[in-house]
């Protein structure tokens, strides 16, 4: 089960732990895909690779 994380004070959500910007502290977390918000481009690249 994946989760979405967003670092405090930033707008983009991440969902790949291998993302270089994956927040490991001071983050907000949710289980479902957040609606109508920006998503991390690096996480998208990881999904496509
Ligand atoms: Zn990311």
mmCIF file of the protein (N, C-alpha, C, O) and its ligand, coordinates in Angstrom:
data_MODEL
# 
_entry.id   MODEL 
# 
loop_
_entity.id 
_entity.type 
_entity.pdbx_number_of_molecules 
1 polymer     1 
2 non-polymer 1 
# 
_entity_poly.entity_id                      1 
_entity_poly.type                           'polypeptide(L)' 
_entity_poly.nstd_linkage                   no 
_entity_poly.nstd_monomer                   no 
_entity_poly.pdbx_seq_one_letter_code       
;(UNK)(UNK)(UNK)(UNK)(UNK)(UNK)(UNK)(UNK)(UNK)(UNK)(UNK)(UNK)(UNK)(UNK)(UNK)(UNK)
(UNK)(UNK)(UNK)(UNK)(UNK)(UNK)(UNK)(UNK)(UNK)(UNK)(UNK)(UNK)(UNK)(UNK)(UNK)(UNK)
(UNK)(UNK)(UNK)(UNK)(UNK)(UNK)(UNK)(UNK)(UNK)(UNK)(UNK)(UNK)(UNK)(UNK)(UNK)(UNK)
(UNK)
;
_entity_poly.pdbx_seq_one_letter_code_can   XXXXXXXXXXXXXXXXXXXXXXXXXXXXXXXXXXXXXXXXXXXXXXXXX 
_entity_poly.pdbx_strand_id                 A 
# 
loop_
_entity_poly_seq.entity_id 
_entity_poly_seq.num 
_entity_poly_seq.mon_id 
_entity_poly_seq.hetero 
1 1  UNK n 
1 2  UNK n 
1 3  UNK n 
1 4  UNK n 
1 5  UNK n 
1 6  UNK n 
1 7  UNK n 
1 8  UNK n 
1 9  UNK n 
1 10 UNK n 
1 11 UNK n 
1 12 UNK n 
1 13 UNK n 
1 14 UNK n 
1 15 UNK n 
1 16 UNK n 
1 17 UNK n 
1 18 UNK n 
1 19 UNK n 
1 20 UNK n 
1 21 UNK n 
1 22 UNK n 
1 23 UNK n 
1 24 UNK n 
1 25 UNK n 
1 26 UNK n 
1 27 UNK n 
1 28 UNK n 
1 29 UNK n 
1 30 UNK n 
1 31 UNK n 
1 32 UNK n 
1 33 UNK n 
1 34 UNK n 
1 35 UNK n 
1 36 UNK n 
1 37 UNK n 
1 38 UNK n 
1 39 UNK n 
1 40 UNK n 
1 41 UNK n 
1 42 UNK n 
1 43 UNK n 
1 44 UNK n 
1 45 UNK n 
1 46 UNK n 
1 47 UNK n 
1 48 UNK n 
1 49 UNK n 
# 
loop_
_struct_asym.id 
_struct_asym.entity_id 
A 1 
B 2 
# 
loop_
_chem_comp.id 
_chem_comp.type 
_chem_comp.mon_nstd_flag 
UNK 'L-peptide linking' . 
ZN  non-polymer         . 
# 
_pdbx_entity_nonpoly.entity_id   2 
_pdbx_entity_nonpoly.name        ? 
_pdbx_entity_nonpoly.comp_id     ZN 
# 
_pdbx_nonpoly_scheme.asym_id         B 
_pdbx_nonpoly_scheme.entity_id       2 
_pdbx_nonpoly_scheme.mon_id          ZN 
_pdbx_nonpoly_scheme.ndb_seq_num     1 
_pdbx_nonpoly_scheme.pdb_seq_num     101 
_pdbx_nonpoly_scheme.auth_seq_num    101 
_pdbx_nonpoly_scheme.pdb_mon_id      ZN 
_pdbx_nonpoly_scheme.auth_mon_id     ZN 
_pdbx_nonpoly_scheme.pdb_strand_id   A 
_pdbx_nonpoly_scheme.pdb_ins_code    . 
# 
loop_
_atom_site.group_PDB 
_atom_site.id 
_atom_site.type_symbol 
_atom_site.label_atom_id 
_atom_site.label_alt_id 
_atom_site.label_comp_id 
_atom_site.label_asym_id 
_atom_site.label_entity_id 
_atom_site.label_seq_id 
_atom_site.pdbx_PDB_ins_code 
_atom_site.Cartn_x 
_atom_site.Cartn_y 
_atom_site.Cartn_z 
_atom_site.occupancy 
_atom_site.B_iso_or_equiv 
_atom_site.pdbx_formal_charge 
_atom_site.auth_seq_id 
_atom_site.auth_comp_id 
_atom_site.auth_asym_id 
_atom_site.auth_atom_id 
_atom_site.pdbx_PDB_model_num 
ATOM   1   N  N  . UNK A 1 1  ? 0.845  -1.198 0.000   1.00 0.00 ? 1   UNK A N  1 
ATOM   2   C  CA . UNK A 1 1  ? 0.000  0.000  0.000   1.00 0.00 ? 1   UNK A CA 1 
ATOM   3   C  C  . UNK A 1 1  ? 0.873  1.237  0.000   1.00 0.00 ? 1   UNK A C  1 
ATOM   4   O  O  . UNK A 1 1  ? 1.691  1.436  0.898   1.00 0.00 ? 1   UNK A O  1 
ATOM   5   N  N  . UNK A 1 2  ? 0.692  2.062  -1.009  1.00 0.00 ? 2   UNK A N  1 
ATOM   6   C  CA . UNK A 1 2  ? 1.515  3.262  -1.077  1.00 0.00 ? 2   UNK A CA 1 
ATOM   7   C  C  . UNK A 1 2  ? 0.859  4.380  -0.276  1.00 0.00 ? 2   UNK A C  1 
ATOM   8   O  O  . UNK A 1 2  ? -0.309 4.311  0.106   1.00 0.00 ? 2   UNK A O  1 
ATOM   9   N  N  . UNK A 1 3  ? 1.645  5.386  -0.048  1.00 0.00 ? 3   UNK A N  1 
ATOM   10  C  CA . UNK A 1 3  ? 1.096  6.568  0.613   1.00 0.00 ? 3   UNK A CA 1 
ATOM   11  C  C  . UNK A 1 3  ? 1.658  7.801  -0.075  1.00 0.00 ? 3   UNK A C  1 
ATOM   12  O  O  . UNK A 1 3  ? 2.657  7.742  -0.792  1.00 0.00 ? 3   UNK A O  1 
ATOM   13  N  N  . UNK A 1 4  ? 0.995  8.901  0.162   1.00 0.00 ? 4   UNK A N  1 
ATOM   14  C  CA . UNK A 1 4  ? 1.421  10.165 -0.408  1.00 0.00 ? 4   UNK A CA 1 
ATOM   15  C  C  . UNK A 1 4  ? 2.006  11.019 0.703   1.00 0.00 ? 4   UNK A C  1 
ATOM   16  O  O  . UNK A 1 4  ? 1.481  11.076 1.815   1.00 0.00 ? 4   UNK A O  1 
ATOM   17  N  N  . UNK A 1 5  ? 3.094  11.672 0.376   1.00 0.00 ? 5   UNK A N  1 
ATOM   18  C  CA . UNK A 1 5  ? 3.737  12.541 1.375   1.00 0.00 ? 5   UNK A CA 1 
ATOM   19  C  C  . UNK A 1 5  ? 4.027  13.904 0.784   1.00 0.00 ? 5   UNK A C  1 
ATOM   20  O  O  . UNK A 1 5  ? 4.355  14.058 -0.393  1.00 0.00 ? 5   UNK A O  1 
ATOM   21  N  N  . UNK A 1 6  ? 3.890  14.882 1.662   1.00 0.00 ? 6   UNK A N  1 
ATOM   22  C  CA . UNK A 1 6  ? 4.221  16.249 1.276   1.00 0.00 ? 6   UNK A CA 1 
ATOM   23  C  C  . UNK A 1 6  ? 4.981  16.877 2.418   1.00 0.00 ? 6   UNK A C  1 
ATOM   24  O  O  . UNK A 1 6  ? 4.544  16.849 3.568   1.00 0.00 ? 6   UNK A O  1 
ATOM   25  N  N  . UNK A 1 7  ? 6.101  17.434 2.092   1.00 0.00 ? 7   UNK A N  1 
ATOM   26  C  CA . UNK A 1 7  ? 6.911  18.092 3.113   1.00 0.00 ? 7   UNK A CA 1 
ATOM   27  C  C  . UNK A 1 7  ? 6.238  19.380 3.554   1.00 0.00 ? 7   UNK A C  1 
ATOM   28  O  O  . UNK A 1 7  ? 5.654  20.095 2.741   1.00 0.00 ? 7   UNK A O  1 
ATOM   29  N  N  . UNK A 1 8  ? 6.323  19.670 4.839   1.00 0.00 ? 8   UNK A N  1 
ATOM   30  C  CA . UNK A 1 8  ? 5.714  20.875 5.368   1.00 0.00 ? 8   UNK A CA 1 
ATOM   31  C  C  . UNK A 1 8  ? 6.186  22.118 4.628   1.00 0.00 ? 8   UNK A C  1 
ATOM   32  O  O  . UNK A 1 8  ? 7.386  22.309 4.430   1.00 0.00 ? 8   UNK A O  1 
ATOM   33  N  N  . UNK A 1 9  ? 5.251  22.959 4.221   1.00 0.00 ? 9   UNK A N  1 
ATOM   34  C  CA . UNK A 1 9  ? 5.596  24.201 3.556   1.00 0.00 ? 9   UNK A CA 1 
ATOM   35  C  C  . UNK A 1 9  ? 5.802  24.082 2.061   1.00 0.00 ? 9   UNK A C  1 
ATOM   36  O  O  . UNK A 1 9  ? 6.104  25.076 1.401   1.00 0.00 ? 9   UNK A O  1 
ATOM   37  N  N  . UNK A 1 10 ? 5.642  22.864 1.501   1.00 0.00 ? 10  UNK A N  1 
ATOM   38  C  CA . UNK A 1 10 ? 5.763  22.699 0.063   1.00 0.00 ? 10  UNK A CA 1 
ATOM   39  C  C  . UNK A 1 10 ? 4.428  22.256 -0.528  1.00 0.00 ? 10  UNK A C  1 
ATOM   40  O  O  . UNK A 1 10 ? 3.526  21.835 0.197   1.00 0.00 ? 10  UNK A O  1 
ATOM   41  N  N  . UNK A 1 11 ? 4.313  22.355 -1.859  1.00 0.00 ? 11  UNK A N  1 
ATOM   42  C  CA . UNK A 1 11 ? 3.023  22.091 -2.496  1.00 0.00 ? 11  UNK A CA 1 
ATOM   43  C  C  . UNK A 1 11 ? 2.929  20.698 -3.099  1.00 0.00 ? 11  UNK A C  1 
ATOM   44  O  O  . UNK A 1 11 ? 1.844  20.118 -3.150  1.00 0.00 ? 11  UNK A O  1 
ATOM   45  N  N  . UNK A 1 12 ? 4.053  20.153 -3.557  1.00 0.00 ? 12  UNK A N  1 
ATOM   46  C  CA . UNK A 1 12 ? 4.003  18.920 -4.332  1.00 0.00 ? 12  UNK A CA 1 
ATOM   47  C  C  . UNK A 1 12 ? 3.909  17.669 -3.465  1.00 0.00 ? 12  UNK A C  1 
ATOM   48  O  O  . UNK A 1 12 ? 4.549  17.552 -2.420  1.00 0.00 ? 12  UNK A O  1 
ATOM   49  N  N  . UNK A 1 13 ? 3.089  16.744 -3.940  1.00 0.00 ? 13  UNK A N  1 
ATOM   50  C  CA . UNK A 1 13 ? 2.966  15.438 -3.269  1.00 0.00 ? 13  UNK A CA 1 
ATOM   51  C  C  . UNK A 1 13 ? 3.872  14.421 -3.937  1.00 0.00 ? 13  UNK A C  1 
ATOM   52  O  O  . UNK A 1 13 ? 4.032  14.407 -5.158  1.00 0.00 ? 13  UNK A O  1 
ATOM   53  N  N  . UNK A 1 14 ? 4.464  13.563 -3.102  1.00 0.00 ? 14  UNK A N  1 
ATOM   54  C  CA . UNK A 1 14 ? 5.323  12.481 -3.578  1.00 0.00 ? 14  UNK A CA 1 
ATOM   55  C  C  . UNK A 1 14 ? 4.702  11.147 -3.218  1.00 0.00 ? 14  UNK A C  1 
ATOM   56  O  O  . UNK A 1 14 ? 3.990  11.033 -2.220  1.00 0.00 ? 14  UNK A O  1 
ATOM   57  N  N  . UNK A 1 15 ? 4.974  10.125 -4.043  1.00 0.00 ? 15  UNK A N  1 
ATOM   58  C  CA . UNK A 1 15 ? 4.453  8.788  -3.732  1.00 0.00 ? 15  UNK A CA 1 
ATOM   59  C  C  . UNK A 1 15 ? 5.478  7.692  -3.971  1.00 0.00 ? 15  UNK A C  1 
ATOM   60  O  O  . UNK A 1 15 ? 5.173  6.514  -3.784  1.00 0.00 ? 15  UNK A O  1 
ATOM   61  N  N  . UNK A 1 16 ? 6.699  8.061  -4.384  1.00 0.00 ? 16  UNK A N  1 
ATOM   62  C  CA . UNK A 1 16 ? 7.743  7.075  -4.612  1.00 0.00 ? 16  UNK A CA 1 
ATOM   63  C  C  . UNK A 1 16 ? 8.869  7.272  -3.605  1.00 0.00 ? 16  UNK A C  1 
ATOM   64  O  O  . UNK A 1 16 ? 9.464  8.345  -3.510  1.00 0.00 ? 16  UNK A O  1 
ATOM   65  N  N  . UNK A 1 17 ? 9.145  6.211  -2.859  1.00 0.00 ? 17  UNK A N  1 
ATOM   66  C  CA . UNK A 1 17 ? 10.193 6.331  -1.848  1.00 0.00 ? 17  UNK A CA 1 
ATOM   67  C  C  . UNK A 1 17 ? 11.553 6.547  -2.471  1.00 0.00 ? 17  UNK A C  1 
ATOM   68  O  O  . UNK A 1 17 ? 12.450 7.082  -1.819  1.00 0.00 ? 17  UNK A O  1 
ATOM   69  N  N  . UNK A 1 18 ? 11.729 6.142  -3.722  1.00 0.00 ? 18  UNK A N  1 
ATOM   70  C  CA . UNK A 1 18 ? 13.024 6.330  -4.378  1.00 0.00 ? 18  UNK A CA 1 
ATOM   71  C  C  . UNK A 1 18 ? 13.190 7.738  -4.938  1.00 0.00 ? 18  UNK A C  1 
ATOM   72  O  O  . UNK A 1 18 ? 14.256 8.066  -5.460  1.00 0.00 ? 18  UNK A O  1 
ATOM   73  N  N  . UNK A 1 19 ? 12.171 8.566  -4.843  1.00 0.00 ? 19  UNK A N  1 
ATOM   74  C  CA . UNK A 1 19 ? 12.295 9.952  -5.283  1.00 0.00 ? 19  UNK A CA 1 
ATOM   75  C  C  . UNK A 1 19 ? 13.343 10.667 -4.433  1.00 0.00 ? 19  UNK A C  1 
ATOM   76  O  O  . UNK A 1 19 ? 13.352 10.530 -3.210  1.00 0.00 ? 19  UNK A O  1 
ATOM   77  N  N  . UNK A 1 20 ? 14.226 11.432 -5.081  1.00 0.00 ? 20  UNK A N  1 
ATOM   78  C  CA . UNK A 1 20 ? 15.257 12.154 -4.306  1.00 0.00 ? 20  UNK A CA 1 
ATOM   79  C  C  . UNK A 1 20 ? 14.665 13.173 -3.339  1.00 0.00 ? 20  UNK A C  1 
ATOM   80  O  O  . UNK A 1 20 ? 15.320 13.577 -2.378  1.00 0.00 ? 20  UNK A O  1 
ATOM   81  N  N  . UNK A 1 21 ? 13.453 13.577 -3.587  1.00 0.00 ? 21  UNK A N  1 
ATOM   82  C  CA . UNK A 1 21 ? 12.819 14.564 -2.708  1.00 0.00 ? 21  UNK A CA 1 
ATOM   83  C  C  . UNK A 1 21 ? 11.790 13.959 -1.756  1.00 0.00 ? 21  UNK A C  1 
ATOM   84  O  O  . UNK A 1 21 ? 11.027 14.681 -1.115  1.00 0.00 ? 21  UNK A O  1 
ATOM   85  N  N  . UNK A 1 22 ? 11.775 12.644 -1.671  1.00 0.00 ? 22  UNK A N  1 
ATOM   86  C  CA . UNK A 1 22 ? 10.843 11.960 -0.754  1.00 0.00 ? 22  UNK A CA 1 
ATOM   87  C  C  . UNK A 1 22 ? 11.061 12.475 0.670   1.00 0.00 ? 22  UNK A C  1 
ATOM   88  O  O  . UNK A 1 22 ? 12.172 12.372 1.190   1.00 0.00 ? 22  UNK A O  1 
ATOM   89  N  N  . UNK A 1 23 ? 10.043 13.019 1.301   1.00 0.00 ? 23  UNK A N  1 
ATOM   90  C  CA . UNK A 1 23 ? 10.227 13.588 2.642   1.00 0.00 ? 23  UNK A CA 1 
ATOM   91  C  C  . UNK A 1 23 ? 10.325 12.488 3.698   1.00 0.00 ? 23  UNK A C  1 
ATOM   92  O  O  . UNK A 1 23 ? 9.497  11.577 3.716   1.00 0.00 ? 23  UNK A O  1 
ATOM   93  N  N  . UNK A 1 24 ? 11.298 12.557 4.553   1.00 0.00 ? 24  UNK A N  1 
ATOM   94  C  CA . UNK A 1 24 ? 11.394 11.574 5.625   1.00 0.00 ? 24  UNK A CA 1 
ATOM   95  C  C  . UNK A 1 24 ? 11.146 12.189 6.999   1.00 0.00 ? 24  UNK A C  1 
ATOM   96  O  O  . UNK A 1 24 ? 11.160 11.486 8.010   1.00 0.00 ? 24  UNK A O  1 
ATOM   97  N  N  . UNK A 1 25 ? 10.923 13.479 7.034   1.00 0.00 ? 25  UNK A N  1 
ATOM   98  C  CA . UNK A 1 25 ? 10.503 14.099 8.291   1.00 0.00 ? 25  UNK A CA 1 
ATOM   99  C  C  . UNK A 1 25 ? 9.800  15.415 7.994   1.00 0.00 ? 25  UNK A C  1 
ATOM   100 O  O  . UNK A 1 25 ? 9.936  15.982 6.910   1.00 0.00 ? 25  UNK A O  1 
ATOM   101 N  N  . UNK A 1 26 ? 9.060  15.877 8.963   1.00 0.00 ? 26  UNK A N  1 
ATOM   102 C  CA . UNK A 1 26 ? 8.278  17.107 8.794   1.00 0.00 ? 26  UNK A CA 1 
ATOM   103 C  C  . UNK A 1 26 ? 7.346  17.018 7.589   1.00 0.00 ? 26  UNK A C  1 
ATOM   104 O  O  . UNK A 1 26 ? 7.233  17.965 6.811   1.00 0.00 ? 26  UNK A O  1 
ATOM   105 N  N  . UNK A 1 27 ? 6.681  15.872 7.442   1.00 0.00 ? 27  UNK A N  1 
ATOM   106 C  CA . UNK A 1 27 ? 5.802  15.736 6.288   1.00 0.00 ? 27  UNK A CA 1 
ATOM   107 C  C  . UNK A 1 27 ? 4.361  15.480 6.711   1.00 0.00 ? 27  UNK A C  1 
ATOM   108 O  O  . UNK A 1 27 ? 4.056  15.097 7.841   1.00 0.00 ? 27  UNK A O  1 
ATOM   109 N  N  . UNK A 1 28 ? 3.507  15.716 5.742   1.00 0.00 ? 28  UNK A N  1 
ATOM   110 C  CA . UNK A 1 28 ? 2.091  15.447 5.839   1.00 0.00 ? 28  UNK A CA 1 
ATOM   111 C  C  . UNK A 1 28 ? 1.851  14.158 5.045   1.00 0.00 ? 28  UNK A C  1 
ATOM   112 O  O  . UNK A 1 28 ? 2.507  13.923 4.030   1.00 0.00 ? 28  UNK A O  1 
ATOM   113 N  N  . UNK A 1 29 ? 0.925  13.335 5.501   1.00 0.00 ? 29  UNK A N  1 
ATOM   114 C  CA . UNK A 1 29 ? 0.769  12.031 4.857   1.00 0.00 ? 29  UNK A CA 1 
ATOM   115 C  C  . UNK A 1 29 ? -0.697 11.725 4.629   1.00 0.00 ? 29  UNK A C  1 
ATOM   116 O  O  . UNK A 1 29 ? -1.553 12.086 5.437   1.00 0.00 ? 29  UNK A O  1 
ATOM   117 N  N  . UNK A 1 30 ? -0.976 11.064 3.533   1.00 0.00 ? 30  UNK A N  1 
ATOM   118 C  CA . UNK A 1 30 ? -2.325 10.556 3.332   1.00 0.00 ? 30  UNK A CA 1 
ATOM   119 C  C  . UNK A 1 30 ? -2.306 9.305  2.469   1.00 0.00 ? 30  UNK A C  1 
ATOM   120 O  O  . UNK A 1 30 ? -1.385 9.082  1.683   1.00 0.00 ? 30  UNK A O  1 
ATOM   121 N  N  . UNK A 1 31 ? -3.344 8.493  2.634   1.00 0.00 ? 31  UNK A N  1 
ATOM   122 C  CA . UNK A 1 31 ? -3.387 7.190  1.956   1.00 0.00 ? 31  UNK A CA 1 
ATOM   123 C  C  . UNK A 1 31 ? -3.978 7.277  0.560   1.00 0.00 ? 31  UNK A C  1 
ATOM   124 O  O  . UNK A 1 31 ? -3.578 6.534  -0.336  1.00 0.00 ? 31  UNK A O  1 
ATOM   125 N  N  . UNK A 1 32 ? -4.910 8.165  0.380   1.00 0.00 ? 32  UNK A N  1 
ATOM   126 C  CA . UNK A 1 32 ? -5.558 8.275  -0.924  1.00 0.00 ? 32  UNK A CA 1 
ATOM   127 C  C  . UNK A 1 32 ? -4.904 9.382  -1.738  1.00 0.00 ? 32  UNK A C  1 
ATOM   128 O  O  . UNK A 1 32 ? -4.220 10.254 -1.202  1.00 0.00 ? 32  UNK A O  1 
ATOM   129 N  N  . UNK A 1 33 ? -5.129 9.325  -3.036  1.00 0.00 ? 33  UNK A N  1 
ATOM   130 C  CA . UNK A 1 33 ? -4.526 10.317 -3.917  1.00 0.00 ? 33  UNK A CA 1 
ATOM   131 C  C  . UNK A 1 33 ? -5.149 11.682 -3.667  1.00 0.00 ? 33  UNK A C  1 
ATOM   132 O  O  . UNK A 1 33 ? -6.364 11.836 -3.790  1.00 0.00 ? 33  UNK A O  1 
ATOM   133 N  N  . UNK A 1 34 ? -4.336 12.674 -3.319  1.00 0.00 ? 34  UNK A N  1 
ATOM   134 C  CA . UNK A 1 34 ? -4.899 14.000 -3.032  1.00 0.00 ? 34  UNK A CA 1 
ATOM   135 C  C  . UNK A 1 34 ? -5.464 14.636 -4.298  1.00 0.00 ? 34  UNK A C  1 
ATOM   136 O  O  . UNK A 1 34 ? -4.789 14.639 -5.328  1.00 0.00 ? 34  UNK A O  1 
ATOM   137 N  N  . UNK A 1 35 ? -6.649 15.159 -4.252  1.00 0.00 ? 35  UNK A N  1 
ATOM   138 C  CA . UNK A 1 35 ? -7.285 15.742 -5.439  1.00 0.00 ? 35  UNK A CA 1 
ATOM   139 C  C  . UNK A 1 35 ? -6.836 17.176 -5.721  1.00 0.00 ? 35  UNK A C  1 
ATOM   140 O  O  . UNK A 1 35 ? -6.625 17.965 -4.799  1.00 0.00 ? 35  UNK A O  1 
ATOM   141 N  N  . UNK A 1 36 ? -6.695 17.498 -6.993  1.00 0.00 ? 36  UNK A N  1 
ATOM   142 C  CA . UNK A 1 36 ? -6.478 18.879 -7.417  1.00 0.00 ? 36  UNK A CA 1 
ATOM   143 C  C  . UNK A 1 36 ? -5.252 19.559 -6.859  1.00 0.00 ? 36  UNK A C  1 
ATOM   144 O  O  . UNK A 1 36 ? -5.286 20.746 -6.535  1.00 0.00 ? 36  UNK A O  1 
ATOM   145 N  N  . UNK A 1 37 ? -4.150 18.802 -6.743  1.00 0.00 ? 37  UNK A N  1 
ATOM   146 C  CA . UNK A 1 37 ? -2.924 19.396 -6.208  1.00 0.00 ? 37  UNK A CA 1 
ATOM   147 C  C  . UNK A 1 37 ? -1.759 19.031 -7.126  1.00 0.00 ? 37  UNK A C  1 
ATOM   148 O  O  . UNK A 1 37 ? -1.860 18.080 -7.901  1.00 0.00 ? 37  UNK A O  1 
ATOM   149 N  N  . UNK A 1 38 ? -0.651 19.775 -7.048  1.00 0.00 ? 38  UNK A N  1 
ATOM   150 C  CA . UNK A 1 38 ? 0.497  19.440 -7.893  1.00 0.00 ? 38  UNK A CA 1 
ATOM   151 C  C  . UNK A 1 38 ? 1.196  18.170 -7.426  1.00 0.00 ? 38  UNK A C  1 
ATOM   152 O  O  . UNK A 1 38 ? 1.282  17.889 -6.230  1.00 0.00 ? 38  UNK A O  1 
ATOM   153 N  N  . UNK A 1 39 ? 1.695  17.406 -8.406  1.00 0.00 ? 39  UNK A N  1 
ATOM   154 C  CA . UNK A 1 39 ? 2.424  16.190 -8.096  1.00 0.00 ? 39  UNK A CA 1 
ATOM   155 C  C  . UNK A 1 39 ? 3.865  16.309 -8.558  1.00 0.00 ? 39  UNK A C  1 
ATOM   156 O  O  . UNK A 1 39 ? 4.190  17.059 -9.478  1.00 0.00 ? 39  UNK A O  1 
ATOM   157 N  N  . UNK A 1 40 ? 4.717  15.547 -7.891  1.00 0.00 ? 40  UNK A N  1 
ATOM   158 C  CA . UNK A 1 40 ? 6.154  15.610 -8.154  1.00 0.00 ? 40  UNK A CA 1 
ATOM   159 C  C  . UNK A 1 40 ? 6.495  15.041 -9.525  1.00 0.00 ? 40  UNK A C  1 
ATOM   160 O  O  . UNK A 1 40 ? 6.055  13.947 -9.878  1.00 0.00 ? 40  UNK A O  1 
ATOM   161 N  N  . UNK A 1 41 ? 7.281  15.789 -10.295 1.00 0.00 ? 41  UNK A N  1 
ATOM   162 C  CA . UNK A 1 41 ? 7.685  15.339 -11.622 1.00 0.00 ? 41  UNK A CA 1 
ATOM   163 C  C  . UNK A 1 41 ? 8.658  14.161 -11.544 1.00 0.00 ? 41  UNK A C  1 
ATOM   164 O  O  . UNK A 1 41 ? 8.645  13.285 -12.409 1.00 0.00 ? 41  UNK A O  1 
ATOM   165 N  N  . UNK A 1 42 ? 9.486  14.141 -10.523 1.00 0.00 ? 42  UNK A N  1 
ATOM   166 C  CA . UNK A 1 42 ? 10.427 13.032 -10.389 1.00 0.00 ? 42  UNK A CA 1 
ATOM   167 C  C  . UNK A 1 42 ? 9.697  11.731 -10.101 1.00 0.00 ? 42  UNK A C  1 
ATOM   168 O  O  . UNK A 1 42 ? 10.056 10.682 -10.636 1.00 0.00 ? 42  UNK A O  1 
ATOM   169 N  N  . UNK A 1 43 ? 8.681  11.795 -9.263  1.00 0.00 ? 43  UNK A N  1 
ATOM   170 C  CA . UNK A 1 43 ? 7.889  10.600 -8.981  1.00 0.00 ? 43  UNK A CA 1 
ATOM   171 C  C  . UNK A 1 43 ? 7.221  10.103 -10.252 1.00 0.00 ? 43  UNK A C  1 
ATOM   172 O  O  . UNK A 1 43 ? 7.121  8.895  -10.468 1.00 0.00 ? 43  UNK A O  1 
ATOM   173 N  N  . UNK A 1 44 ? 6.763  11.023 -11.097 1.00 0.00 ? 44  UNK A N  1 
ATOM   174 C  CA . UNK A 1 44 ? 6.152  10.623 -12.357 1.00 0.00 ? 44  UNK A CA 1 
ATOM   175 C  C  . UNK A 1 44 ? 7.176  9.936  -13.256 1.00 0.00 ? 44  UNK A C  1 
ATOM   176 O  O  . UNK A 1 44 ? 6.855  8.957  -13.929 1.00 0.00 ? 44  UNK A O  1 
ATOM   177 N  N  . UNK A 1 45 ? 8.409  10.448 -13.267 1.00 0.00 ? 45  UNK A N  1 
ATOM   178 C  CA . UNK A 1 45 ? 9.457  9.828  -14.069 1.00 0.00 ? 45  UNK A CA 1 
ATOM   179 C  C  . UNK A 1 45 ? 9.744  8.410  -13.588 1.00 0.00 ? 45  UNK A C  1 
ATOM   180 O  O  . UNK A 1 45 ? 9.958  7.500  -14.389 1.00 0.00 ? 45  UNK A O  1 
ATOM   181 N  N  . UNK A 1 46 ? 9.746  8.238  -12.287 1.00 0.00 ? 46  UNK A N  1 
ATOM   182 C  CA . UNK A 1 46 ? 9.997  6.906  -11.725 1.00 0.00 ? 46  UNK A CA 1 
ATOM   183 C  C  . UNK A 1 46 ? 8.887  5.950  -12.152 1.00 0.00 ? 46  UNK A C  1 
ATOM   184 O  O  . UNK A 1 46 ? 9.155  4.793  -12.476 1.00 0.00 ? 46  UNK A O  1 
ATOM   185 N  N  . UNK A 1 47 ? 7.672  6.415  -12.153 1.00 0.00 ? 47  UNK A N  1 
ATOM   186 C  CA . UNK A 1 47 ? 6.543  5.589  -12.593 1.00 0.00 ? 47  UNK A CA 1 
ATOM   187 C  C  . UNK A 1 47 ? 6.689  5.152  -14.042 1.00 0.00 ? 47  UNK A C  1 
ATOM   188 O  O  . UNK A 1 47 ? 6.297  4.043  -14.407 1.00 0.00 ? 47  UNK A O  1 
ATOM   189 N  N  . UNK A 1 48 ? 7.258  6.029  -14.870 1.00 0.00 ? 48  UNK A N  1 
ATOM   190 C  CA . UNK A 1 48 ? 7.356  5.729  -16.295 1.00 0.00 ? 48  UNK A CA 1 
ATOM   191 C  C  . UNK A 1 48 ? 8.566  4.862  -16.633 1.00 0.00 ? 48  UNK A C  1 
ATOM   192 O  O  . UNK A 1 48 ? 8.608  4.252  -17.701 1.00 0.00 ? 48  UNK A O  1 
ATOM   193 N  N  . UNK A 1 49 ? 9.544  4.800  -15.738 1.00 0.00 ? 49  UNK A N  1 
ATOM   194 C  CA . UNK A 1 49 ? 10.779 4.082  -16.046 1.00 0.00 ? 49  UNK A CA 1 
ATOM   195 C  C  . UNK A 1 49 ? 10.644 2.583  -15.794 1.00 0.00 ? 49  UNK A C  1 
ATOM   196 O  O  . UNK A 1 49 ? 11.597 1.833  -16.005 1.00 0.00 ? 49  UNK A O  1 
HETATM 197 ZN ZN . ZN  B 2 .  ? 8.805  12.972 -5.698  1.00 0.00 ? 101 ZN  A ZN 1 
# 
